[in-house]
Amino acid sequence: MRGTRVLGKVVRSKAVARAAVIGLALGVFALAALAAVSIAANARTTSHIQHSSRISDRWSQLDLHISLENEAVRGYVSARRFGRDLLDSAIRSAEPDLAWQIQNGDPADVRSATLTAGSYAAFTETLQEIRRTTSDPEQMNDLADQADLGASFLRKSANANVNRHRLGMDAYLAEAGEFNRKLTLAASVICGVDFLLLVLCAGILLSHQRRLEGQAVESRYRALHDELTGLANRALLADEIENELRLAEQDDSAVGLLLLDLNKFKEVNDTLGHHAGDLLLKEVAARLSRAVRSTDTVARLGGDEFAVLMPEIYSPGHCAEIGRRLLESLEGPAELDGVTVDISGSIGAAVYPLHSASGTELLQHADIAMYDAKRNRLGIAVYDPRADRRSERELGLIGELRQAVEQDELVLHYQPKVATGTGRVVGVEALVRWQHPVRGLLQPGDFIPQAEENEIIVPLTDRVLGMALDQHRCWRATGTVLPVAVNVPTVCLLDEAFPDRVITALGAHDVPAGMLTLEITETSIITDPVRAGSVLTRLREIGVRLSVDDFGTGYSSMSYLQNMPLHELKIDRSFIRTVAGSHGGTAIVRAVLELARALDLEVVAEGVEDEAALTLLGDLGCASAQGYHISRPVRPADLIAWLGRPALESAPV
C-alpha cells in the first residue's frame, strides 16, 4: 500500500512528467539517428560491394581475355591457315581491362595492374612474334610454350586479385554485419527504454486525466455546494426547485419551501469571533440534515440563512407543521469552543402552486414570510400576500427614509422628565418623528425597526443627535437650560468611532457634555459587553451621562451593571403601569430602587400615566419620572409653552 502511494506520488510529480517527456523525445531522436546511420552504412556497404564487384569482374574479364588469347595461339600453331583471324582478333583484348583497373581500381589494384601490364606487354609481344613466324615450326612451338607460361602467370595474377576482392568483400560484409548487429542492439535497447517511457507517459497522462476529471467533479461539487457546511448552495437549490416544480406539475402535487434565518447570529460572530460563527453554522447544518426527510433538500443560501425544499406537501398547514418540527430540532444550546450559546431562528414557509407560480417567486415569498416571522417574533410564518405588500411598502420606506435624513424631514418631539417630589423639570427626552410628505407624521414604530435592520440607522442617529444638541443650544440662548436625552441603537455602541462623532457634535453645537444623556438598552449591553463597555467608558470620560432604557425587559444584563460606567436606570413602563395597583409591581420597583441605590445610580420611572403612580414613586424614593400623565412628547415650541405653566418650573440656568 505504501509503495503504491509512493508510486502514485512519483507519477503525479511534474518533474518526473517532464523528464519522461524529454526522455521519450530523446529516445525518438536517437532511433531516428540510428535509422539515419543504418541507412548511410547500408549505402556505403552497397557502394563498396558494387565497386569491389566491378573491379573483381574486370579482373575476371582479364583472365577470360588472356585465356582466349592463349587458346587462339594454340589454334594458330595447330592450324595456321584457319587460326590467323582468331589470333588477330584476340591479341591485345585484355588491354582495356588493365587500363580500367589502373584508372578505377583500388590502390592495390592499380599497383597489381601496373605490374601486370608489363607482363601482358611481353605476352602480347610473344603472340605477335608467333604471328610473324611462319616457316619454323619448332620456333613457333617454343614461342607457344613461352606464351603458355605468360598466360598462366597473367591468369594467376588476375585470379589472385579476384580472390583478394572476394575475401575483402567477405571481411567488409562481416564488419558491416557486426556494425548492423550493434545498431540493432542499440535500437532494441532504445526501443525498450522508449517503450518504458511511453508507458510512463501514458500513466502520467491517465493520472493527469483522472486528476482533471476529479478536479472537474470537485469543482462542480464546490460550485453547487456550500464550502463550509457541505450543504447545497443557492445555485443547486434553484436547480432542485425547478426540477421539483416540473415533477409537481406532472403529478398535480405541491412543493413546500422553508427559509430559516438564525437569531442573533451577528452577536455570536462579533462576540466570539468568526470561527465560533462557523462552528455554529456547521451545527445548524447538522441539526437540519438530521431532522429532514430523505426526500428533502437542505441548502445554505449564505450568511446565516438556510433553506429546506420539501416535495409532496399536502397543504400550507402541513408545511408549517414540518417547519415547527424543524425549529424544535434546531433550537437548544450548542457548545462552541467551550462557550454555550442558544440556537434559535425564524422560518418562513411558502407552497407551490398555492403561493407561487415559479421557483423565483417561491424563494421570494418564503423570504418575505421569514422576515415576517422574524420581525413579529412568530418563530414560523406562512406566506401571506398582505405581508408581501407590507414588505414592498417597507422597502420603499427605507429609500424614502434616506432622503428624509438628507432633506430634513425628521422632526423631534420632547417629553419632559420631572422630579417626583417637586414637579421641577430636570430634563427632556428627544423622540424622533418623520414628517412624511405624503403619509403625514410617522411615529418611531413606523420606521425605526426598519432603519435598525439597515445601515440607515447610523446616519439617522447622528442626525437626531445633532438636532437635539442644536435645540438645547437654542433653548439655552433664551435662558432655558434643559438637559437632553437621545436614544442610541446597539450598532452605535459597537462602533468605536461613535464617541468621536459625539465629541464632534458637542463641539459643533457648543453644548457641554454633561447636558447630554445617551439612553441605551439592556440588549445593546449584552450583545458584546467588552466592546460596549469600551465605548461607554470613552463616552463617560467625555462627560456624557449614560442611562439604561427599558430596564427590566432584558434577561441577563444584571451581571453587567456593576461593571458598566452608567449614571441612570429607567424602569420600564410595564412595571410602572402596575406599581399602584399590584403588590408584585410595587415590590419589583422597590427592588430596582434598592439595586440602583446600591450601585449609586439615579432612577427614572417611564410610562407614568396617573397621579397615584407618580405619588407612590415619590414615596418609594424614585427621584424622577416621565409619562403621559406629566406630558406627551411635544414640539419644542409647545414644550416652552408647557414649561411656562405656574405649576412647573424649569431647571435653573
C-alpha positions in Angstrom: 0.0 0.0 0.0 2.8 2.4 0.9 4.7 1.5 -2.3 1.5 2.2 -4.3 1.2 5.7 -2.7 4.8 6.4 -3.3 4.4 5.3 -7.0 1.3 7.5 -7.3 3.3 10.5 -6.0 6.1 9.8 -8.4 3.6 9.5 -11.3 2.0 12.8 -10.3 5.3 14.6 -10.0 5.7 17.3 -12.5 9.5 16.8 -12.6 9.0 13.1 -13.5 6.5 14.0 -16.2 8.9 16.5 -17.7 11.8 14.0 -17.5 9.6 11.3 -19.1 8.6 13.5 -22.0 12.2 14.7 -22.5 13.5 11.2 -22.3 10.9 9.9 -24.8 11.7 12.7 -27.2 15.4 11.9 -26.9 14.7 8.3 -27.4 12.8 9.0 -30.6 15.6 11.3 -31.7 18.1 8.5 -31.0 16.0 6.0 -33.0 15.9 8.5 -35.9 19.7 9.0 -35.7 20.2 5.2 -35.6 18.0 4.8 -38.6 20.0 7.5 -40.5 23.3 5.9 -39.5 22.0 2.5 -40.6 20.8 3.9 -44.0 24.1 5.6 -44.5 26.1 2.5 -43.5 24.0 0.3 -45.8 24.5 2.8 -48.7 28.3 2.7 -48.1 28.3 -1.1 -47.9 26.3 -1.3 -51.1 28.6 1.2 -52.9 31.7 -0.6 -51.6 30.4 -4.0 -52.7 29.4 -2.7 -56.1 32.8 -1.1 -56.6 34.6 -4.2 -55.5 32.4 -6.4 -57.7 33.1 -4.2 -60.7 36.9 -4.5 -60.0 36.6 -8.2 -59.5 34.6 -8.6 -62.7 37.2 -6.7 -64.6 39.9 -9.0 -63.2 37.7 -11.9 -64.2 37.4 -10.5 -67.7 41.2 -10.0 -67.9 41.5 -13.7 -67.0 39.0 -14.6 -69.7 40.6 -12.5 -72.4 44.1 -13.9 -71.6 42.6 -17.4 -71.7 41.1 -16.6 -75.1 44.3 -15.2 -76.4 46.2 -18.3 -75.3 43.6 -20.6 -76.9 43.9 -18.5 -80.1 47.7 -19.0 -80.1 47.3 -22.8 -79.7 44.8 -22.9 -82.5 47.0 -20.8 -84.8 50.0 -23.1 -84.1 47.9 -26.2 -84.9 46.2 -24.7 -87.9 47.8 -21.6 -89.1 45.7 -21.2 -92.1 42.4 -21.2 -90.1 43.5 -19.6 -86.8 45.1 -16.5 -88.1 41.9 -14.3 -87.9 41.1 -15.6 -84.5 44.6 -14.8 -83.2 44.5 -11.4 -84.7 41.2 -10.6 -83.0 42.4 -11.9 -79.7 45.7 -10.0 -79.4 45.5 -7.1 -77.0 41.9 -7.9 -76.0 42.9 -7.5 -72.3 44.4 -4.1 -72.6 41.0 -2.3 -71.8 40.7 -4.3 -68.6 44.1 -3.3 -67.4 43.6 0.3 -68.4 40.3 0.4 -66.4 42.0 -1.1 -63.4 44.7 1.5 -63.5 42.1 4.3 -63.7 39.3 3.0 -61.4 40.8 0.3 -59.2 41.8 0.5 -55.6 45.5 1.3 -54.9 46.3 -2.4 -54.6 44.6 -3.0 -57.9 46.4 -0.1 -59.5 49.8 -1.5 -58.4 48.9 -5.0 -59.5 47.5 -3.8 -62.8 50.7 -1.7 -63.4 52.9 -4.8 -62.8 50.6 -7.0 -64.8 50.6 -4.5 -67.7 54.3 -5.1 -68.2 53.9 -8.9 -68.2 50.9 -8.5 -70.5 53.0 -6.4 -72.9 55.6 -9.2 -73.0 52.9 -11.8 -73.5 51.5 -9.7 -76.4 54.9 -9.4 -77.9 55.3 -13.2 -77.8 51.9 -13.6 -79.6 52.9 -11.1 -82.2 56.3 -13.0 -82.7 54.3 -16.2 -83.2 52.1 -14.4 -85.7 55.2 -13.3 -87.7 57.0 -16.7 -87.6 55.5 -18.9 -90.3 58.4 -21.0 -91.6 60.0 -22.5 -88.5 57.6 -24.9 -86.7 60.0 -25.6 -83.9 60.5 -21.9 -83.0 56.7 -21.4 -83.2 56.3 -24.2 -80.7 58.9 -22.7 -78.4 57.2 -19.3 -78.6 53.8 -21.0 -77.9 55.2 -22.7 -74.8 56.5 -19.3 -73.7 53.1 -17.8 -74.3 51.5 -20.5 -72.2 53.8 -19.6 -69.3 53.0 -15.9 -69.7 49.3 -16.6 -69.9 49.5 -18.8 -66.8 51.2 -16.0 -64.9 48.7 -13.4 -66.0 45.7 -15.6 -65.2 47.1 -16.4 -61.8 47.6 -12.7 -61.1 44.0 -12.0 -62.3 42.6 -14.8 -60.2 44.6 -13.7 -57.2 43.1 -10.2 -57.4 39.6 -11.7 -57.8 40.1 -13.8 -54.7 41.6 -10.8 -52.9 38.5 -8.8 -53.6 36.2 -11.7 -52.7 37.9 -12.0 -49.3 37.9 -8.3 -48.9 34.1 -8.2 -49.6 33.6 -11.0 -47.2 35.5 -9.2 -44.5 33.7 -5.9 -45.3 30.4 -7.7 -45.2 31.3 -9.2 -41.8 32.3 -5.8 -40.4 29.0 -4.4 -41.8 27.1 -7.2 -40.3 28.8 -6.6 -36.9 28.0 -2.9 -37.2 24.4 -3.6 -38.1 24.2 -6.0 -35.2 25.4 -3.3 -32.8 22.9 -0.9 -34.4 20.1 -3.4 -33.9 21.1 -4.0 -30.3 21.3 -0.2 -29.7 17.9 0.2 -31.4 16.4 -2.6 -29.3 17.7 -1.0 -26.1 16.4 2.4 -27.1 13.1 0.9 -28.2 12.8 -0.8 -24.8 13.6 2.4 -23.0 11.2 4.3 -25.2 8.5 1.8 -24.5 9.0 2.1 -20.8 9.0 5.9 -21.2 5.9 5.6 -23.3 4.2 3.5 -20.7 5.3 6.1 -18.0 3.9 9.0 -20.2 0.7 7.1 -20.7 0.5 6.5 -17.0 1.1 10.2 -16.4 -1.5 11.2 -19.0 -4.0 8.9 -17.5 -3.2 10.1 -14.0 -3.5 13.7 -15.2 -6.7 12.9 -16.9 -8.1 11.3 -13.8 -6.9 14.2 -11.8 -8.6 16.6 -14.2 -11.8 14.6 -14.1 -11.6 14.5 -10.3 -11.0 18.3 -10.2 -13.9 18.8 -12.6 -16.1 16.7 -10.3 -14.8 18.5 -7.3 -15.2 21.9 -9.0 -18.8 21.1 -9.9 -19.4 19.9 -6.4 -17.9 23.1 -4.9 -19.9 25.2 -7.4 -23.1 23.6 -6.2 -22.4 23.1 -2.5 -21.6 25.4 0.4 -17.9 25.0 1.2 -18.3 25.4 5.0 -21.3 23.1 5.7 -21.3 20.8 2.6 -25.0 21.6 2.0 -26.4 22.5 -1.3 -25.9 26.2 -2.2 -28.2 28.7 -3.8 -27.5 27.6 -7.4 -28.1 23.9 -6.6 -31.2 24.8 -4.7 -32.6 26.7 -7.6 -32.0 23.7 -9.9 -33.7 21.4 -7.4 -36.6 23.8 -7.1 -37.1 23.8 -10.9 -36.9 20.0 -11.0 -39.4 19.5 -8.2 -41.8 22.1 -9.7 -41.8 20.2 -13.0 -42.5 16.9 -11.2 -45.2 18.6 -9.1 -46.8 19.9 -12.2 -46.8 16.4 -13.8 -48.1 14.8 -10.6 -50.5 17.6 -9.6 -48.8 17.8 -6.2 -47.4 20.6 -4.1 -43.9 21.6 -3.1 -43.0 23.5 0.1 -40.0 25.7 0.8 -38.8 26.8 4.2 -36.4 29.6 4.7 -34.6 29.8 8.0 -32.7 32.8 9.4 -30.8 32.4 12.7 -31.5 34.8 15.5 -28.6 36.9 16.9 -26.0 35.2 14.7 -24.2 38.6 14.2 -23.8 38.8 18.0 -22.1 35.4 18.1 -19.7 36.5 15.3 -19.0 39.8 16.9 -18.6 38.5 20.4 -16.9 35.1 19.9 -15.3 35.6 16.5 -15.9 34.2 13.1 -14.5 30.8 14.0 -17.3 30.4 16.5 -19.8 31.6 13.9 -18.6 28.9 11.5 -18.9 26.3 14.2 -22.5 27.4 14.8 -23.4 27.2 11.1 -22.0 23.7 10.9 -24.0 22.7 14.0 -27.2 24.2 12.4 -26.5 22.4 9.2 -26.0 19.1 11.0 -29.3 19.5 13.0 -31.3 20.4 10.0 -29.9 17.5 8.0 -30.8 15.1 10.8 -34.3 16.5 11.1 -35.5 16.5 7.5 -36.9 13.7 5.4 -34.8 11.7 2.9 -36.6 13.4 0.0 -36.0 16.9 1.3 -33.1 19.1 0.3 -31.2 21.3 2.8 -29.3 24.3 1.5 -27.3 27.2 2.9 -28.1 30.4 0.9 -25.4 32.4 2.5 -24.6 34.0 5.9 -26.9 32.6 8.5 -29.7 31.8 6.0 -30.8 28.2 5.3 -33.5 26.6 3.1 -35.3 23.3 3.1 -37.0 22.2 -0.1 -39.8 19.7 0.6 -41.7 17.8 -2.2 -45.1 16.1 -1.5 -46.6 18.8 0.7 -50.3 18.4 1.3 -51.2 21.9 2.5 -49.7 25.1 3.9 -50.6 23.7 7.4 -48.6 20.6 6.6 -45.7 22.8 5.5 -45.9 24.9 8.7 -46.1 21.8 10.9 -42.9 20.4 9.3 -41.3 23.9 9.9 -42.3 23.8 13.5 -40.7 20.4 14.0 -37.5 21.6 12.3 -37.5 24.6 14.6 -37.9 22.4 17.6 -35.0 20.2 16.4 -32.9 23.3 15.7 -33.4 25.2 18.9 -31.4 24.4 22.0 -27.9 25.1 23.4 -24.7 24.4 21.5 -21.2 24.5 22.8 -18.7 26.5 20.7 -15.1 26.3 21.8 -16.2 25.9 25.4 -18.9 28.6 25.3 -22.5 27.6 25.4 -24.9 29.6 23.1 -28.5 29.2 22.5 -29.6 28.4 18.9 -32.9 29.8 17.7 -34.3 31.0 14.4 -37.2 32.3 12.3 -38.7 30.3 9.5 -40.8 31.5 6.5 -42.8 29.0 4.5 -44.3 29.1 1.0 -46.1 26.5 -1.0 -46.2 25.9 -4.8 -48.5 26.3 -6.6 -50.7 27.9 -3.9 -48.4 30.9 -3.1 -46.1 31.0 -6.1 -46.1 30.2 -9.9 -42.4 29.8 -10.3 -39.2 28.9 -8.4 -38.2 32.5 -8.2 -41.5 33.5 -6.7 -41.4 30.6 -4.3 -38.0 31.8 -2.9 -39.2 35.4 -2.8 -42.4 34.6 -0.9 -40.7 32.3 1.6 -38.2 35.1 2.2 -41.0 37.5 2.8 -42.6 35.1 5.2 -39.3 34.6 7.0 -38.9 38.3 7.6 -42.5 38.5 8.8 -41.7 35.7 11.3 -38.5 37.4 12.4 -40.0 40.9 12.7 -43.0 39.7 14.7 -41.1 37.0 16.6 -43.5 34.3 15.4 -41.0 31.5 15.1 -42.6 30.4 11.8 -44.8 32.2 9.4 -46.6 31.1 6.2 -46.5 33.4 3.3 -49.3 36.0 3.4 -49.9 38.3 0.4 -50.7 41.1 2.8 -47.2 40.7 4.3 -45.8 40.9 0.8 -47.5 44.3 0.3 -46.2 45.4 3.7 -42.7 44.3 2.6 -43.0 46.3 -0.6 -44.0 49.4 1.4 -41.2 48.9 3.9 -38.7 48.6 1.1 -39.9 51.8 -0.4 -39.9 53.3 3.1 -36.2 52.7 3.6 -35.4 54.5 0.3 -37.6 57.4 1.4 -36.0 57.4 4.8 -32.6 58.0 3.3 -34.0 61.1 1.6 -35.7 62.1 4.8 -32.4 62.2 6.7 -30.8 64.2 3.9 -33.7 66.6 3.3 -34.5 67.5 6.9 -37.8 65.7 7.1 -37.1 64.4 10.6 -38.6 66.3 13.5 -38.0 65.9 17.2 -40.7 65.9 19.9 -39.6 66.3 23.5 -41.0 64.6 26.6 -40.1 66.2 29.9 -38.7 64.4 32.9 -39.7 65.8 36.3 -38.7 65.4 39.9 -41.3 63.4 41.7 -41.2 65.4 44.8 -41.3 69.0 43.4 -42.5 68.6 39.8 -39.5 70.5 38.6 -38.4 69.7 35.1 -35.0 68.1 35.2 -34.6 67.3 31.5 -36.2 66.2 28.3 -36.0 63.1 26.1 -35.8 63.7 22.4 -38.1 61.4 20.4 -37.8 61.4 16.6 -40.8 61.7 14.3 -40.9 61.7 10.5 -42.9 64.4 8.7 -43.6 62.3 5.6 -44.6 64.4 2.6 -47.4 62.1 1.7 -48.2 60.0 4.8 -48.0 62.7 7.3 -46.4 62.5 10.7 -45.0 59.0 11.3 -44.2 57.6 14.7 -40.9 55.9 15.6 -42.5 52.4 15.4 -43.3 53.1 11.7 -39.7 53.4 10.6 -37.2 52.8 13.4 -37.4 49.0 13.3 -36.7 49.0 9.5 -33.9 51.5 9.9 -32.3 49.3 12.6 -32.2 46.4 10.0 -30.3 48.7 7.6 -27.2 50.9 7.9 -29.5 53.9 7.7 -29.9 53.8 11.5 -26.3 55.2 11.9 -26.8 58.5 9.9 -30.3 58.8 11.3 -28.9 58.6 14.9 -26.2 61.1 14.1 -28.8 63.4 12.6 -31.1 63.1 15.7 -28.1 63.8 18.0 -27.2 66.9 16.1 -30.8 68.2 16.1 -31.2 67.6 19.8 -28.0 69.4 20.6 -28.9 72.3 18.4 -32.3 72.6 20.1 -30.6 72.6 23.5 -28.3 75.4 22.3 -31.3 77.4 21.2 -33.1 76.9 24.5 -30.0 77.9 26.4 -29.7 81.1 24.3 -33.2 82.1 25.6 -32.3 81.3 29.2 -33.8 77.8 29.5 -31.3 75.1 30.3 -32.8 71.6 29.6 -30.5 68.6 29.7 -31.5 66.4 26.7 -31.5 62.7 26.3 -31.1 60.9 23.0 -31.7 57.2 22.3 -28.8 55.3 20.9 -29.1 51.9 18.9 -26.9 48.9 19.6 -24.9 49.4 16.4 -23.5 52.7 17.7 -22.4 51.1 21.0 -20.4 48.6 19.0 -18.8 51.3 16.9 -15.5 52.5 18.3 -15.8 55.7 16.2 -19.1 56.7 17.8 -17.5 58.6 20.8 -15.5 60.7 18.3 -18.7 61.6 16.5 -20.3 62.6 19.8 -17.4 64.9 20.6 -17.6 66.5 17.2 -21.4 67.1 17.6 -20.9 68.6 21.1 -18.3 70.9 19.8 -20.2 71.9 16.7 -23.2 73.0 18.8 -21.3 74.3 21.7 -23.0 72.1 24.2 -21.3 70.9 27.5 -21.0 67.1 27.6 -22.9 67.0 30.9 -26.0 68.3 29.3 -26.3 65.2 27.1 -27.7 61.8 28.2 -27.4 58.8 25.9 -30.1 56.2 26.5 -29.1 52.6 25.7 -31.0 49.3 26.0 -30.1 46.3 28.0 -29.8 44.3 24.8 -27.1 46.6 23.5 -25.0 45.9 26.6 -25.2 42.1 26.5 -24.7 41.9 22.7 -20.9 42.5 23.2 -20.2 43.5 26.7 -16.5 44.1 26.1 -16.8 46.4 23.1 -19.9 48.1 24.5 -18.1 48.7 27.8 -15.1 50.2 26.0 -17.3 52.7 24.0 -19.4 53.6 27.2 -16.2 54.2 29.1 -15.0 56.7 26.5 -18.3 58.4 26.5 -18.3 58.8 30.3 -14.7 60.1 30.1 -16.0 62.8 27.7 -18.6 63.7 30.4 -21.7 62.4 28.7 -24.3 60.9 31.0 -25.3 57.3 30.3 -28.7 55.7 31.0 -30.1 52.2 30.6 -33.6 52.5 29.0 -36.4 50.0 29.4 -34.6 48.4 32.4 -36.1 45.1 33.4 -37.1 43.8 30.0 -33.7 42.2 29.4 -32.7 38.8 30.8 -29.1 38.9 31.6 -27.9 42.5 32.0 -27.9 42.5 35.8 -24.4 41.0 35.9 -23.1 43.8 33.8 -24.5 46.7 35.7 -21.7 46.8 38.3 -19.1 46.9 35.5 -20.7 49.4 33.2 -20.0 53.1 33.6 -23.7 54.1 34.0 -25.4 57.1 35.6 -29.0 56.2 35.5 -31.7 53.4 35.2 -35.0 53.9 33.5 -37.6 51.5 34.9 -39.7 50.1 32.0 -43.3 51.2 31.7 -44.5 47.6 32.0 -43.6 47.7 35.8 -44.7 51.3 36.3 -48.2 50.6 34.9 -48.9 48.2 37.8 -46.9 49.8 40.5 -50.0 51.4 42.2 -52.4 48.5 41.8 -50.3 45.4 42.3 -48.2 44.3 45.3 -45.9 42.5 42.9 -45.4 45.6 40.8 -44.6 47.7 43.9 -42.1 45.0 45.0 -40.3 45.0 41.7 -40.0 48.8 41.6 -38.8 48.8 45.2 -36.2 46.1 44.4 -34.9 48.1 41.4 -34.6 51.2 43.5 -32.7 49.4 46.2 -30.4 48.0 43.5 -29.8 51.4 42.0 -29.0 52.9 45.4 -26.5 50.1 46.0 -24.9 50.8 42.7 -25.1 54.6 43.1 -27.4 55.0 40.1 -30.2 57.5 39.6 -33.6 56.2 38.7 -36.2 57.4 36.2 -39.7 55.9 36.0 -41.1 55.7 32.5 -44.8 55.5 31.5 -46.4 57.3 34.5 -50.0 57.6 33.5 -51.8 58.7 36.6 -51.3 60.7 39.8 -51.4 57.7 42.1 -48.4 56.1 40.4 -46.5 59.4 40.5 -47.2 59.9 44.2 -46.3 56.3 45.0 -43.0 56.5 43.1 -42.1 59.6 45.1 -42.9 57.8 48.3 -40.7 54.8 47.2 -37.8 57.2 46.6 -37.8 57.3 42.8 -36.3 60.7 42.0 -37.6 61.3 38.5 -40.5 60.3 36.3 -41.9 60.8 32.8 -45.1 59.8 31.1 -48.4 60.9 29.5 -49.7 61.9 32.9 -46.9 64.5 33.0 -46.8 65.4 29.3 -46.9 63.7 26.0 -43.9 64.3 23.7 -44.4 67.7 22.1 -42.8 70.1 19.7 -40.1 72.5 21.0 -42.4 75.5 20.9 -45.2 73.6 22.7 -42.7 72.4 25.3 -41.7 76.0 26.1 -45.4 76.9 26.5 -45.9 73.9 28.8 -42.9 75.0 30.9 -44.5 78.4 31.4 -47.3 77.0 33.4 -47.3 78.2 37.0 -47.3 74.7 38.5 -44.0 73.8 37.0 -40.6 75.4 36.8 -37.6 74.6 34.6 -34.2 73.8 35.8 -32.2 76.8 36.9 -29.8 78.3 34.4 
